[in-house]
Amino acid sequence: VQVYLPLRHFFMPGDVNWTEEGHNLAWHMKLRDKEGEARFFVTDPQQGQVWEVDVDTYIESRQASAMDSRPNMIVSFAHYLNDRLEAMGYRDLEIRTWTMISLNGRPRQLMIDPSVDLTTIEPTFAHKPWILPLRQPLTLSDQPPTLPTPTLLIRKRDDNSLLLVNMTETAFH
């Protein structure tokens, strides 16, 4: 166990620095820098309403900044948010996230599939297919641009499809 646990990331698909699958209790901690933001959208399918959640009303800003780039914490927050909203009388809500993250100075990209209802995800040590793969390799010649995060409108349509609309001129990466 003491040998396998720190080496398990070699047996998981994707870049462990991006997905964080097999990252905890591994020998390569602190070898990466991730930054970005996670925005949460709640859908009430019964009422046909979608709204963005102000994360700072539920957790402290230091907690939010620690959560933004960690998939497991994002799912935990979504479950916490769902529990809080259920206590307020809401039922059968769907919670999604728009998570734009930069790994080691790369341009920001989506980390979590925005079409996935996070309330349906249970914690597991298995591979997480809802974490999108890292698309940008980093080379020494890369000069990462500083791009603003696009504004996004998410709306669930009657046919149960999710409509994602870019509300700015900033391209998604």
Secondary structure, DSSP 8 states (H G I E B T S, - for coil): -TTHHHHGGGGSSS-HHHH-TTTTT-TTTTS--EEEEEEEEEEETTTTEEEEE-GGGTS-HHHHHHHTT-HHHHHHHHHHHHHHHHHTT--S-EEEEEEEEEETT---EE-B-TTS-GGG----SS--TTB--------TT----------EEEEE-TTS-EEEEE-SS----
